[in-house]
Amino acid sequence: MAVRREVLGDEHVDRATASADALTEDFQRFITEYAWGGIWTRPGLDRRTRSLITITALVARGHHEELRMHLRAALRNGVSVAEIQETLLQSAVYCGVPDANTAFRIAQEVLGESADRD
């Protein structure tokens, strides 16, 4: 749970866990244990690299809400705006221009939110 909170932020995690019910509580536990406890804590890649890989995977699969969340997480993990831009450009080649176009639009919104808070 500590890694999940560090990467996604307390607000997101609190919202996700507070909305868990009998239907979703096992899924929330699964995400916390498997993704955040098992994968994100492995020593082979740092969090910045994991964030960039995650962004690319989310662009490729068209998971826009998750992309929003992981763009914010990438900034929290020390990824620069320039690195996000390069990742999205790289994604355009391998995932497709329409997917990258949507990802850039989402990034403009998310990065604009972050700039407004600075």
Buried (B, 14 or more C-beta within 10 A) or exposed (E): EEBBBBBBBEEBBEEBBEEEEEEBEEEBEEBBEEBBBEEBEEEEEEBBEBBBEBBBBBBBEBBBEBBBBBBBBBBBBEBEBEBBEEBBEBBBEEBBEEBBEBBBEBBEEBBEEEEEEE
